[in-house]
Structure formats: structure tokens, C-alpha cells
């Protein structure tokens, strides 16, 4: 379990919820995917690995990358 403690964790806050709703409205993602994107943005992530979202899409400063795509 200690291995996971090296990764930052973004807690859900009202700011994250509001940012997720903005992402949802602009990019037509589900609320749950939008929440993941909003959390990634808050943590300063440049890439987000997902096989469900559009590979190569940029949402703000975050680029969606499908790790299973060539």
C-alpha cells in the first residue's frame, strides 16, 4: 500500500465540481469523465490516460492519450 502514497491525490471540492461542469458543457463528456479531467487539470497533469475518451483531444492543458492505440 505504501507504493500508492507517492502519487498526488486530488480531493473533490466545490471548485472541482464546478470545473467538471464547465468541461462537461464545453466538450460533451459525461460528468464522471469531466470530473477526471477537472482533477487532472487541478493537479497540473499534462496527459491523461484513457481508452474511453478521444485520443489526442486537448481539454485545456490536458491531452487525452489512449495507451492502447498505436
C-alpha positions as CSV (number, residue, x, y, z in Angstrom):
1,X,0.0,0.0,0.0
2,X,2.9,2.4,0.6
3,X,3.7,2.4,-3.2
4,X,0.5,4.4,-3.9
5,X,1.3,7.1,-1.4
6,X,3.9,8.6,-3.8
7,X,1.1,9.7,-6.2
8,X,-0.8,13.0,-5.5
9,X,-4.5,12.8,-4.8
10,X,-7.0,15.5,-5.8
11,X,-9.8,15.7,-3.4
12,X,-13.2,16.5,-4.7
13,X,-14.2,20.1,-3.8
14,X,-16.8,22.6,-5.0
15,X,-14.2,24.1,-7.3
16,X,-13.5,20.7,-8.9
17,X,-17.3,20.0,-9.3
18,X,-17.8,23.4,-11.0
19,X,-14.8,22.9,-13.3
20,X,-16.2,19.5,-14.2
21,X,-19.5,21.0,-15.1
22,X,-17.7,23.5,-17.4
23,X,-15.8,20.8,-19.1
24,X,-19.0,18.7,-19.5
25,X,-20.8,21.6,-21.1
26,X,-17.9,22.6,-23.5
27,X,-16.8,19.1,-24.5
28,X,-19.9,17.0,-24.2
29,X,-18.3,14.4,-21.9
30,X,-20.1,12.5,-19.2
31,X,-19.9,14.2,-15.7
32,X,-17.6,11.4,-14.5
33,X,-15.1,11.8,-17.3
34,X,-15.3,15.6,-16.9
35,X,-14.5,15.1,-13.2
36,X,-11.4,13.2,-14.0
37,X,-10.3,15.9,-16.5
38,X,-11.0,18.6,-13.9
39,X,-9.0,16.8,-11.3
40,X,-6.1,16.2,-13.7
41,X,-6.1,19.9,-14.6
42,X,-6.1,20.9,-10.9
43,X,-3.1,18.6,-10.3
44,X,-1.2,20.1,-13.3
45,X,-1.2,16.9,-15.3
46,X,-0.2,17.3,-19.0
47,X,-1.5,13.9,-20.1
48,X,-4.5,11.8,-19.1
49,X,-4.5,8.1,-20.0
50,X,-7.9,6.9,-21.1
51,X,-9.2,4.3,-23.5
52,X,-12.7,5.8,-23.3
53,X,-12.1,9.5,-24.2
54,X,-11.0,10.8,-27.6
55,X,-7.3,10.0,-28.2
56,X,-5.3,13.2,-29.0
57,X,-8.1,15.6,-27.7
58,X,-6.9,18.5,-25.7
59,X,-9.0,19.9,-22.9
60,X,-7.4,22.9,-21.6
61,X,-3.8,22.0,-20.7
62,X,-4.6,18.2,-20.6
63,X,-4.1,15.9,-23.6
64,X,-6.0,12.7,-23.7
65,X,-3.9,9.7,-24.6
66,X,-5.2,6.2,-25.3
67,X,-2.3,3.9,-24.1
68,X,-3.6,1.0,-26.2
69,X,-3.6,3.0,-29.5
70,X,-0.6,2.8,-31.9
